[in-house]
Amino acid sequence: MKSEFNNLLAKRRSIYALGDNVKESLEDIYTLIKDTVRNSPTAFNSQTVRTVVLFGKASNKVWDIVEDRLKSEVPNEEAFAKTKEKIATFRAGFGTILFLTDTAIVEKLERDFPLYADNFADWAEQGIGGAQQAVWAALAEQNIGASLQHYNPLIDDAIHEAFALSKEWKLRAQMPFGSIEAPTGEKDYLDENEVFKLIK
């Protein structure tokens, strides 16, 4: 059975050698991301996923915040130099997507459906994970590279202040994206017998 969808998933890789040589317009990329998230499923159709798409100086600001925050966390100058080098690869991209969860919706669902209250935070994580994968694949389809980063919660307060975001939007991940300046290596897979089981 042929599957173009699986081919697309295989094309989606963590790309760290990013550039800003993207031919698509900012508006087209924003629309692609918006439509992809909107069409991604969430439990109870709760639509808890929030995305902020940043370009130019706003995108760079994210990585300036990360660098400034990590400066006080990394133990020595040598280690921080490596950290700065890594952050520079994200800053070199075309843009950054912030993925957040609207905790107000999660809390309302917990109140409205107490029988499932313990599950809604987990279901929100599933929803945002699905949206992240979908956006990542949608970008890959356009030959735009990306990776998924998690500098939260270290940067949460500074990000919310810098971009005037609602405190009810909980930062969950950052996705730098841009042109693919160098290919990634081969992906390793676990033995399929450790991962899958067929029962007839």
C-alpha positions in Angstrom: 0.0 0.0 0.0 1.4 3.4 -1.0 1.1 6.3 1.4 2.2 9.8 0.5 1.3 10.7 4.1 4.0 8.4 5.5 6.5 9.8 3.0 5.7 13.2 4.3 6.2 12.1 7.9 9.5 10.5 7.0 10.5 13.9 5.4 9.8 15.7 8.7 13.1 15.8 10.5 14.8 17.9 13.2 16.7 20.5 11.1 19.3 22.6 13.0 21.1 24.1 10.0 18.5 26.8 9.4 18.6 29.9 7.2 16.3 32.7 6.1 16.2 31.7 2.4 12.5 31.0 2.3 10.6 31.9 -0.9 7.1 31.7 0.6 5.7 35.0 2.0 5.1 35.6 5.7 1.4 35.7 5.1 1.4 32.3 3.3 3.4 30.7 6.0 1.2 32.1 8.7 -1.9 30.9 6.9 -0.4 27.4 6.5 0.4 27.2 10.2 -3.0 28.6 11.2 -5.0 26.3 9.0 -2.9 23.3 10.1 -3.5 23.9 13.8 -7.2 24.6 13.2 -7.6 21.3 11.5 -5.7 19.3 14.2 -7.9 17.4 16.7 -8.3 18.0 20.4 -10.3 16.1 23.0 -13.9 17.3 23.3 -13.1 19.6 20.4 -11.7 21.8 23.2 -9.3 23.7 20.9 -6.8 24.3 23.7 -3.9 24.9 21.4 -2.6 28.5 21.0 0.1 29.5 18.5 2.1 32.7 18.1 4.1 33.0 14.9 7.0 35.4 14.9 9.2 36.7 12.1 12.2 39.1 11.9 13.1 41.0 15.1 10.2 39.3 17.0 11.6 35.9 16.2 15.1 36.9 17.2 13.7 38.3 20.5 12.7 34.7 21.5 16.3 33.5 21.1 17.7 36.6 22.8 15.5 35.8 25.8 16.6 32.2 25.8 20.3 33.2 25.6 20.0 35.8 28.4 18.1 33.4 30.6 20.5 30.5 30.1 23.5 32.7 30.8 22.7 32.5 34.5 22.1 28.7 34.3 25.1 27.4 32.4 28.0 26.6 34.7 31.0 28.1 32.9 32.0 30.2 29.9 33.1 27.2 27.8 29.7 25.5 28.2 27.9 28.8 27.6 29.8 29.3 24.4 28.4 26.0 23.1 25.0 27.1 24.2 25.3 30.4 22.4 26.4 28.5 19.2 23.3 26.3 19.4 20.9 29.2 20.0 22.5 31.0 17.0 21.3 28.2 14.8 17.7 28.9 15.9 18.1 32.7 15.5 19.4 32.2 12.0 16.0 30.8 10.8 13.2 32.5 9.1 10.8 32.5 12.0 9.7 30.9 15.3 6.4 29.4 16.4 5.4 29.4 20.1 3.1 26.6 21.0 0.9 27.2 24.1 -2.0 25.7 26.0 -5.0 27.8 27.0 -5.3 26.7 30.7 -8.6 28.5 31.1 -10.2 26.1 28.8 -8.6 23.1 30.5 -9.7 24.3 33.9 -13.3 24.9 32.7 -13.5 21.4 31.3 -12.2 20.1 34.7 -15.1 21.9 36.4 -17.7 21.0 33.8 -16.8 17.3 33.6 -15.5 16.3 37.0 -15.6 12.6 36.1 -12.8 13.2 33.6 -11.1 16.1 35.5 -7.8 14.2 36.0 -7.5 13.7 32.2 -7.9 17.1 30.7 -4.3 18.3 31.2 -3.0 15.1 29.6 -5.5 15.4 26.7 -4.4 19.0 26.2 -0.8 17.8 25.9 -2.0 15.2 23.3 -3.7 18.0 21.4 -0.7 20.2 21.3 1.5 17.3 20.3 -0.7 16.5 17.4 -0.7 20.2 16.3 3.1 20.3 16.6 3.6 17.3 14.4 1.0 18.5 11.9 2.7 21.9 11.5 6.1 20.3 11.4 5.0 18.0 8.5 3.2 20.9 6.7 6.4 22.9 6.8 8.4 19.9 5.6 6.0 19.6 2.7 7.1 23.1 1.6 10.8 22.2 2.1 11.0 24.3 5.2 13.1 22.8 8.0 12.2 23.0 11.7 12.9 21.6 15.1 11.0 21.5 18.4 12.6 23.1 21.4 11.6 23.3 25.1 13.2 26.1 27.0 10.1 26.6 29.1 9.5 27.2 32.0 12.8 29.1 32.2 11.7 31.7 29.7 8.0 31.8 30.4 7.8 35.1 32.3 10.0 36.9 29.8 8.2 35.6 26.8 4.8 36.5 28.2 6.0 40.0 29.0 7.9 40.5 25.7 4.8 39.6 23.5 2.0 40.6 25.9 0.6 37.1 26.1 -2.2 36.1 28.3 -1.0 34.5 31.6 -3.6 31.7 30.9 -1.6 30.7 27.8 1.0 28.2 29.1 4.1 28.0 27.0 4.9 24.4 26.0 7.4 24.5 23.1 9.2 26.7 20.6 9.7 25.7 16.9 12.3 27.6 15.0 12.0 27.2 11.2 13.6 28.3 8.0 15.4 27.1 4.9 17.3 23.9 5.1 21.0 24.8 4.8 22.4 21.3 5.5 20.8 17.9 5.4 20.3 15.9 8.6 21.8 12.5 9.2 20.1 9.1 9.0 17.4 8.4 11.6 17.8 5.4 13.9 14.8 3.2 14.7 14.3 0.7 17.5 13.7 -2.9 16.4 10.1 -3.1 15.3 9.5 -6.1 17.4 10.2 -3.9 20.5 7.6 -1.3 19.3 4.8 -3.1 17.5 2.6 -6.1 18.1 0.2 -7.6 15.6 -2.7 -9.6 17.0 -5.1 -11.4 14.7 
